[in-house]
Structures are given as structure tokens and as C-alpha cells.
Amino acid sequence: MTRVAVITVVHGRHAHLDLQRQAVARSERRPDDYVVVAVDDPVELAGGGVPDRAPVRVLRHPAHPLGLPIAAARNAGADAALAAGADVLVFLDVDCVPSPALIGAYEAAAASVELRGDILCGPVAYLPPAPSRGYDLDTIETLAEPHAARPAPESGEVIRGGDHDLFWSLSFAVTASTWRRIGGFEESYVGYGGEDTDFAATAAHRGIELAWVGAARAFHQHHPVESPPVSHLDDILRNAALFHARWGRWPMGGWLAAFEEAGLIAHSPVQGVYEKL
């Protein structure tokens, strides 16, 4: 029997995690393991006995002086799930609410001869601000369409291949063997930005395709955003330079261009790097 694990990293956003647990409890295919990696977070969650919330096990992960070690936390969650016998790893951002079909759709795709070696990605719809009573799981799918910048096949369709830079870690799944082939996330990335693009670049380098699975739909809970994310400027510069050193190109080009236009950074033609002004 295939064992499917759901892995979520949390640092705050406890209400978002609570709604995710409610949605996982409604899944047509319940996970065999649900690992919540609490990064420098004192969250206490009931492992079981809450009838409308999926049981979880909490893995504690320490802080890092440079910022949130999200890449390392995801790897720790995967290690824990694999040690418990997981065959399929489903990663959900703490803001993401899975549709009832998501886990089963990822499991079915992972069992497909054509797709089981791919990174499996599901469409994600960004929700408007929640009403005063919160989101209603019975109607949440009517509130938003999948993100226009990513492939969004219909429920019974799969789109295979395409640009690896479109990968995002909000919702994706891999088999245990594919995870090991990629080697997980590069843990040198700390703080905001870069680790997703690096993960996908590693996959591309190793001949691993993306597959967009229409039935694996998720809904991203609203929260305030900063565009461009100036409060994460130091993280983005550090992680962009790391990516450039590893791959010879600059990631997060839109943000770097916005920072440069705002006079916050400049690209040095001599050194070939971005410098903070």
C-alpha cells in the first residue's frame, strides 16, 4: 500500500494552519502521515482527538541567525516522513488549503508510469480577504481562479513539461525516489527567496520534468504582501548571489529590477554583482 505524507512548515500563521488541517480532514484520500515542521515556533497542536481536524505530528526546528531556514525545515520534514515509510511526499505551504481531491490526485499521478519521476504541481488560486467568519470550506473553490502566471489544467488533465522557473513550493508532490534523486532543497538558502528556483534548477539539471496536475487544486489564504518585498531585501540579495554562484544566472529578476528602479540596489558591471546602496 502506498504511504502518502503531507509536510507543512509553520512559523506563525496558526489560524491558516488550522484551516488547512480542517481541509485535510475532509480529503477524499487522508494522508498516512502529516508532519508540521515548526520553525522557531511554540505552536502546540493536538495530534488526534479533534474530529474535524487532521491529526499531525509536530517536528521542532531551530531558528537561524540570518532568517527562517525554510529549505532546511522542508528537508527535515521530508526526512521524518521518509523515515516513517512515506512513498509520496506532498508539500503544502501553511497558507494553502487543499481541495478534497488534492492528496488523491497527487497519489494517482505519482503511481503513473509517465509521471512518477516528475515534480507534480497543482494549480493554486489566491483567495480574497476572508469574510468576518472566515473562509467556508464548502464554497472556497468559488472565490478565486488559479494563478494566471502558472499552468492550470482542468481537473482531469495534466500538462507535462515547460519552464522549470514556474515551479513554486506552495503545493507540490514527489515520490520518495524522485526526492532522493533531486537531493532535497539546498540548505544554504536562508530567509526569503531563491530556494524554490534552485530546487527546480537542480531538477532540470538532472532531467526531471514538471507535471501540472489539474485535479490537485489548492487555495491560498489571503495575507498582506509587500511588493516588492523591501523588508526582505538583504535576504533576496544574499540568496540571489548564492543562486548566481551556483547556476550562472540571476533569479528573482522582477524583484531585483524593482529594487534597482527604486534606488535600493545597483548592479556593478565590474564585480558582476548587485550591491545595496
C-alpha positions in Angstrom: 0.0 0.0 0.0 1.3 3.5 -0.9 2.0 5.7 2.1 1.4 9.4 1.5 2.8 12.1 3.8 1.8 15.8 3.9 4.5 18.2 5.0 3.9 21.8 6.1 6.4 24.3 7.5 5.0 26.8 10.0 6.2 30.0 11.7 3.2 31.8 12.9 0.1 31.7 10.7 -1.6 29.3 13.2 -5.1 30.2 12.1 -4.1 29.4 8.5 -2.7 26.0 9.6 -5.9 25.3 11.5 -8.0 25.8 8.3 -5.5 23.6 6.4 -6.0 20.8 9.0 -9.8 21.1 8.6 -9.4 20.8 4.8 -7.0 17.8 5.1 -9.6 16.1 7.4 -12.1 16.4 4.6 -9.8 14.9 2.0 -11.1 12.1 -0.1 -7.7 10.4 0.5 -6.4 11.1 4.0 -2.6 11.2 4.4 -0.9 8.4 6.2 1.4 11.0 7.9 1.0 14.7 8.4 4.2 16.4 9.5 4.2 20.0 10.7 7.6 21.5 11.0 7.5 24.3 13.5 10.4 26.7 12.8 11.3 28.7 15.9 7.6 28.4 16.7 6.0 27.3 20.0 2.8 26.1 18.4 1.1 23.2 20.3 -1.2 21.1 18.2 -3.3 18.1 19.3 -2.1 15.0 17.5 -5.6 13.5 17.5 -8.9 13.5 19.1 -10.1 16.6 17.2 -12.8 15.2 14.9 -12.8 18.0 12.3 -9.0 18.5 12.1 -6.5 16.0 10.7 -4.1 14.7 13.3 -0.5 15.9 13.0 2.9 15.3 14.5 5.0 18.4 15.2 8.7 18.4 14.4 10.6 21.3 16.1 13.2 23.1 14.0 15.6 25.8 15.3 16.0 29.3 14.1 18.9 30.6 12.0 20.6 33.9 12.7 20.2 35.0 9.1 16.4 34.3 8.9 14.0 31.5 8.6 15.7 28.3 7.4 12.7 27.1 5.2 14.8 24.9 2.9 16.3 23.1 5.8 12.9 22.8 7.5 11.3 21.2 4.4 14.2 18.7 4.3 13.7 17.9 7.9 10.0 17.2 7.3 10.8 15.0 4.3 13.4 13.1 6.3 10.9 12.4 9.1 8.2 11.3 6.6 10.6 9.1 4.7 11.9 7.5 8.0 8.2 6.6 8.7 8.0 4.9 5.3 6.5 7.5 3.0 6.3 6.7 -0.7 4.9 10.0 -1.8 5.7 13.4 -0.2 3.1 16.2 -0.6 4.4 19.7 0.4 1.8 22.3 1.3 2.6 25.9 2.2 0.9 26.8 5.5 -1.3 29.3 3.7 -2.6 26.6 1.3 -6.0 24.9 1.7 -6.1 21.6 -0.2 -9.2 20.7 -2.2 -10.7 17.3 -1.2 -9.2 15.7 -4.3 -5.7 17.1 -3.9 -4.0 14.3 -2.0 -5.6 11.5 -4.0 -4.7 13.3 -7.3 -1.1 13.6 -6.3 -1.1 9.9 -5.3 -2.6 8.8 -8.6 -0.1 10.9 -10.6 2.8 9.5 -8.6 1.6 6.0 -9.5 1.5 6.8 -13.2 4.4 5.3 -15.2 4.6 8.5 -17.2 4.5 10.9 -14.3 6.0 9.2 -11.3 9.5 10.6 -12.0 8.3 14.2 -12.3 7.8 17.0 -9.8 4.0 17.1 -9.5 2.5 20.6 -9.2 -1.1 21.6 -8.6 -2.9 24.8 -9.6 -3.2 27.3 -6.7 -5.8 30.0 -6.5 -5.2 33.2 -4.5 -8.2 33.9 -2.3 -9.6 37.4 -1.5 -9.5 38.5 2.2 -11.6 36.2 4.3 -15.1 37.4 5.4 -15.6 38.1 9.1 -16.5 34.5 9.9 -13.5 33.1 7.9 -13.5 31.0 4.8 -16.2 28.4 4.3 -14.7 25.2 3.0 -17.9 24.3 1.3 -17.7 27.4 -1.0 -14.0 28.3 -1.0 -13.4 27.0 -4.5 -15.8 29.5 -5.9 -13.8 32.5 -4.6 -10.8 32.6 -7.0 -9.4 31.2 -10.2 -5.9 29.6 -10.4 -3.0 31.9 -10.7 -2.7 33.3 -14.2 1.1 33.0 -14.4 1.1 29.2 -13.9 -0.3 26.4 -15.9 -3.8 25.5 -14.7 -5.1 22.4 -16.5 -8.7 21.2 -16.0 -9.5 18.7 -13.2 -9.0 15.7 -15.4 -6.0 17.0 -17.3 -2.2 17.0 -16.8 0.3 19.4 -18.5 3.8 17.9 -18.6 7.0 19.8 -19.2 7.5 23.5 -19.5 9.6 26.2 -17.8 11.2 25.0 -14.5 11.3 28.6 -13.3 7.5 28.4 -12.9 7.9 25.8 -10.1 6.7 27.0 -6.7 6.6 25.2 -3.4 3.1 26.3 -2.4 1.8 22.9 -3.4 3.8 20.0 -5.0 4.5 16.4 -4.6 7.2 13.9 -5.5 7.8 10.2 -5.0 10.5 9.2 -2.5 12.8 8.2 -5.3 12.4 11.5 -7.1 13.1 13.4 -3.9 16.3 11.5 -3.3 17.3 12.0 -6.9 16.9 15.8 -6.6 18.6 15.7 -3.1 16.0 18.0 -1.4 16.3 21.8 -1.1 19.7 23.5 -0.9 20.0 24.4 2.7 22.4 27.3 2.1 19.3 29.4 1.3 18.2 31.1 4.4 15.5 33.7 4.7 13.3 34.9 1.8 13.6 33.7 -1.8 15.7 31.5 -4.0 15.3 28.0 -2.7 12.3 27.1 -5.0 14.1 28.3 -8.1 17.2 26.4 -7.1 15.2 23.2 -6.4 13.7 23.3 -9.8 17.1 24.2 -11.5 18.5 21.1 -9.8 15.6 19.0 -11.1 16.1 20.4 -14.6 19.8 19.6 -14.5 19.0 16.0 -13.6 16.4 15.6 -16.3 13.4 15.8 -14.1 10.3 17.3 -15.6 7.4 19.3 -14.1 3.9 18.0 -14.4 0.9 20.2 -13.6 -1.9 18.1 -12.2 -5.3 19.7 -12.7 -7.1 17.8 -10.0 -4.6 18.7 -7.3 -6.1 22.1 -6.6 -5.3 24.3 -3.6 -6.4 27.7 -2.4 -4.0 30.2 -0.9 -5.4 32.1 2.1 -5.1 35.9 1.9 -2.5 37.8 3.9 -0.9 41.2 3.4 2.0 41.3 1.0 4.8 43.8 0.2 5.6 44.3 -3.4 8.5 44.5 -4.0 9.4 42.8 -0.6 11.7 45.6 0.6 11.7 44.2 4.2 13.4 41.1 2.7 16.0 43.0 0.6 19.0 41.6 2.4 17.7 38.0 2.2 17.0 38.4 -1.5 20.4 39.9 -2.3 22.2 37.2 -0.4 20.1 34.3 -1.9 20.2 35.7 -5.4 24.0 35.9 -5.2 24.1 32.3 -4.0 21.9 31.2 -6.9 24.1 33.1 -9.4 27.2 31.4 -8.0 25.6 28.0 -8.4 23.9 28.4 -11.7 25.4 31.4 -13.5 22.2 33.5 -13.8 20.2 35.7 -11.6 16.9 34.6 -10.1 14.1 36.8 -8.9 14.7 39.2 -11.8 11.4 41.1 -11.3 12.3 41.9 -7.7 15.9 42.8 -8.4 14.7 45.2 -11.2 12.2 46.8 -8.9 14.8 47.3 -6.1 17.2 48.8 -8.7 14.5 51.1 -10.1 13.7 52.3 -6.5 17.4 53.2 -6.0 17.9 50.5 -3.3 20.5 48.4 -5.2 22.8 48.8 -8.2 24.4 46.2 -10.4 28.1 46.5 -10.6 29.4 45.9 -14.1 32.9 45.3 -12.8 32.1 42.9 -10.0 29.1 41.5 -11.7 27.0 41.6 -8.5 24.2 43.6 -7.1 25.2 45.9 -4.3 23.0 47.6 -1.7 23.0 51.4 -1.8 
